[in-house]
């Protein structure tokens, strides 16, 4: 079942807001059951410990292929390493699909899915 979970800057609401907590719980469960995960326009910044923890926990439950769709930047190698760390070094599970300037991340995702 496809699921889109929008990013949330301040995760404090996660602890106090029941609907936000439910959404994150569903996201973690879905990620843990997924065969394939697409991460669109998100670079897993080192300061986002809540998301990193959730992804690590979910990806320990499966062997999902993770495809990251982002614009290339000077941070690309650091970003790849952060995702690789989250997958505990399993390089065969990680794929980066860069987006060029002529298309959006969503257009790139649709192109990949066709």
C-alpha positions as CSV (number, residue, x, y, z in Angstrom):
1,X,0.0,0.0,0.0
2,X,1.6,3.3,-1.0
3,X,2.1,5.8,1.8
4,X,3.4,9.3,1.8
5,X,4.6,10.8,5.0
6,X,5.5,14.5,4.8
7,X,8.5,15.7,6.8
8,X,8.0,17.6,10.0
9,X,10.6,20.1,11.1
10,X,9.7,20.2,14.8
11,X,9.0,16.7,16.1
12,X,8.1,17.9,19.6
13,X,4.5,17.7,18.4
14,X,5.0,14.0,17.8
15,X,5.1,13.4,21.5
16,X,2.0,15.5,22.3
17,X,-0.2,15.4,19.3
18,X,-2.1,12.1,19.0
19,X,-2.7,12.3,15.2
20,X,1.0,13.1,14.6
21,X,2.1,10.2,16.9
22,X,-0.3,7.9,15.0
23,X,1.0,9.0,11.6
24,X,4.6,8.3,12.7
25,X,3.6,4.9,14.1
26,X,1.9,4.0,10.8
27,X,5.0,5.2,8.9
28,X,7.4,3.1,11.0
29,X,5.2,0.0,10.6
30,X,4.8,0.6,6.9
31,X,8.5,1.1,6.4
32,X,9.2,-2.1,8.4
33,X,7.0,-4.1,6.0
34,X,8.1,-2.4,2.8
35,X,9.9,-4.1,0.0
36,X,10.9,-0.8,-1.7
37,X,11.1,2.7,-0.2
38,X,11.5,5.9,-2.2
39,X,12.9,8.9,-0.3
40,X,12.1,12.1,-2.3
41,X,13.7,15.4,-1.7
42,X,15.0,14.5,1.8
43,X,18.7,14.4,2.6
44,X,18.5,12.9,6.2
45,X,20.3,15.7,7.9
46,X,22.5,14.7,10.8
47,X,20.4,16.8,13.2
48,X,17.2,14.9,12.4
49,X,17.8,12.2,15.0
50,X,14.1,11.3,15.3
51,X,13.8,10.3,11.6
52,X,17.1,8.6,11.6
53,X,16.1,6.5,14.6
54,X,12.8,5.6,13.1
55,X,14.4,4.6,9.7
56,X,17.1,2.5,11.4
57,X,14.5,0.7,13.5
58,X,12.2,0.1,10.6
59,X,14.9,-1.0,8.2
60,X,16.2,-3.6,10.7
61,X,12.9,-5.4,10.2
62,X,13.2,-5.9,6.5
63,X,15.5,-5.9,3.5
64,X,13.8,-3.1,1.6
65,X,15.5,-1.5,-1.4
66,X,15.9,2.2,-0.7
67,X,15.9,4.7,-3.6
68,X,16.8,8.3,-2.8
69,X,15.7,10.9,-5.3
70,X,17.4,14.3,-4.7
71,X,19.1,17.0,-6.6
72,X,22.8,16.6,-6.6
73,X,24.7,19.0,-4.4
74,X,28.1,19.3,-2.8
75,X,26.6,17.3,0.1
76,X,25.9,14.3,-2.0
77,X,28.7,12.1,-0.6
78,X,27.8,13.0,3.0
79,X,24.1,12.3,2.3
80,X,24.9,8.9,0.8
81,X,27.0,8.0,3.8
82,X,24.2,9.0,6.2
83,X,21.7,6.8,4.4
84,X,24.3,4.0,4.2
85,X,24.8,4.3,8.0
86,X,21.1,4.1,8.5
87,X,21.1,0.9,6.5
88,X,24.0,-0.4,8.6
89,X,26.4,-0.4,5.6
90,X,24.3,-2.6,3.3
91,X,25.3,-0.9,0.1
92,X,23.2,-3.3,-2.1
93,X,20.0,-1.9,-0.5
94,X,20.8,1.7,-1.4
95,X,20.4,3.5,-4.8
96,X,20.7,7.2,-5.5
97,X,18.8,8.6,-8.5
98,X,19.8,12.3,-9.0
99,X,17.4,14.8,-10.4
100,X,18.7,17.2,-13.1
101,X,17.7,20.8,-13.4
102,X,15.1,20.1,-16.1
103,X,12.7,18.1,-13.9
104,X,11.2,17.9,-10.4
105,X,11.8,15.2,-7.9
106,X,8.2,14.0,-8.4
107,X,8.7,13.8,-12.2
108,X,11.8,11.8,-11.6
109,X,9.9,9.4,-9.2
110,X,7.2,8.9,-11.8
111,X,9.8,8.3,-14.5
112,X,11.4,5.6,-12.3
113,X,8.0,3.9,-11.5
114,X,7.0,3.6,-15.1
